[in-house]
Amino acid sequence: MAERSQNLQDLFLNTVRKKKISLTIFLINGVKLTGVITSFDNFCVLLRRDGHSQLVYKHAISTIMPGQPLELKIEEGPDRSQNLQDLFLSTVRKKNIALTIFLINGVKLTGVVTAFDNFCELLRRDDHAQLVYKHAISTIMPGQPMQMFENEEGAAREAS
């Protein structure tokens, strides 16, 4: 059987769970939850605070922010450039371009994408990492002009 590689979300959640790092979970509707993640699966996280646990569905989460800097050992996989989203995120990650990310609830985040997968992006600002769920993102704006395609300027002129 082929060895299953760990996705970004599982790596992040497992790290904060094992180290019992206090964190803040921001929900899409603006609610802020704090505590320690004691368990998780594909659909939910179990958040514990003051001896009480609550089940939080991942589809309601916009971001997870640990209360302290987090060291993740992220292995670089092959370039993912099958679609526009992967090409865009690979480009800004490789070039270390600062981004402004707007969530669907109007919240504005800034930082640099250091890793991403099909469901999440790891956004770093200063020494802090924040897991951002893609279903909560509306817009990503690079802080500087960038070129993703070889002949981008020429292609734009030909189209006019």
Secondary structure, DSSP 4 states (H G I P E B T S, - for coil): -PPPPPPHHHHHHHHHHHTT--EEEEETTS-EEEEEEEEE-SSEEEEEETTEEEEEEGGGEEEEEESS-----PPP-S---SSHHHHHHHHHHHTT--EEEEETTS-EEEEEEEEE-SSEEEEEETTEEEEEEGGGEEEEEESS----STTHHHHHHHH-
